[in-house]
Amino acid sequence: MRILLTLLILCSAIFTSCVAPQKIIVEFPVHPETRGEFINELNAILVDTRAFVGCKTATVWTNELEDDKVWIYETWRTREHQQAYVNWRNETGNSSHLGPFITG
């Protein structure tokens, strides 16, 4: 019984580590004049994103040549983790204050 339990734990660990992470890029079209403020607000809410179950990374990207855009590069353990996060954001509405910064 002990050997079987050990094998099950080992197989579970191997399977979990072999699942390819889900990579997501989110693009925000923003007002160039408030881009800095938007990034500050975004970084504040990304604390919760990074703490959400299944989130491996959430990084803000910018490009000097495109001052009307901001991107988030996210890596999630599984698509289900990412979908649970999106559902949570929609249900709580705790990112709705970002709306005025976004142009599209």
C-alpha positions, -999 to +999 in steps of 0.1 A: +000+000+000+028+024+009+045+017-025+012+023-044+007+056-025+043+067-033+038+059-070+006+078-072+022+109-056+052+106-079+030+102-110+009+132-100+040+153-095+054+143-129+021+149-147+016+183-131+051+194-140+046+182-176+015+203-183+025+233-205+018+266-189-007+289-205+008+321-218-015+351-223-008+386-237-033+413-229-031+446-248-046+478-234-051+507-258-047+537-235-046+575-236-010+584-239-013+614-215-025+591-187-004+560-195+019+564-165-011+567-141-027+536-158+005+516-153+006+526-116-030+515-111-024+483-131+006+474-109-015+479-078-041+454-089-015+430-103-006+422-067-038+402-065-033+387-099+001+373-090-013+359-057-042+342-075-040+304-076-023+292-107-006+325-117+031+320-124+038+355-138+021+388-146+045+414-161+037+448-175+053+456-209+056+489-226+072+502-258+086+537-261+074+539-297+038+530-288+028+553-260-009+545-266-005+508-256+003+488-225+006+450-224+005+424-196+023+391-202+008+364-180+018+328-175-007+304-158-004+268-147-035+258-168-061+275-189-086+266-161-066+287-136-066+317-160-103+313-167-111+312-129-091+344-125-109+362-154-142+351-138-131+364-104-121+398-119-155+400-137-175+390-106-157+414-082-155+444-106-123+454-088-106+465-120-135+486-133-117+518-122-093+513-151-120+519-177-114+557-181-077+550-190-086+527-219-095+540-253-110+509-269 
